[in-house]
Amino acid sequence: MLVLNWTDAAEGLPRLAVVTSRKVGCAVDRSRCRRLLRECFRLNRRTLCRPVDLVVVARRAMVGKDWVTVQAEFLSAVRQAKLILAS
């Protein structure tokens, strides 16, 4: 549903970039995917263990998914990357 790429930032707060290709769907679908991913990041950025620059690539499978599913997928990707503090 999404691909997560990251690099360590020199300093400051974590940053996010969201990439949505036309292959994802129409403009409405792409915008919704971007909004959902930005909200996931906003709510969880304080749990990141270090300053990173994240690039999230939305995939077509995200279209039509609800908030809970998208957030679970985002958190799963961040955990697999070992970027989240243990809770």
Secondary structure as UniProt FT lines:
FT   STRAND          2..8
FT   STRAND          15..19
FT   HELIX           22..24
FT   HELIX           27..44
FT   HELIX           45..47
FT   STRAND          52..58
FT   HELIX           60..62
FT   TURN            63..64
FT   HELIX           67..80
FT   TURN            81..82
//
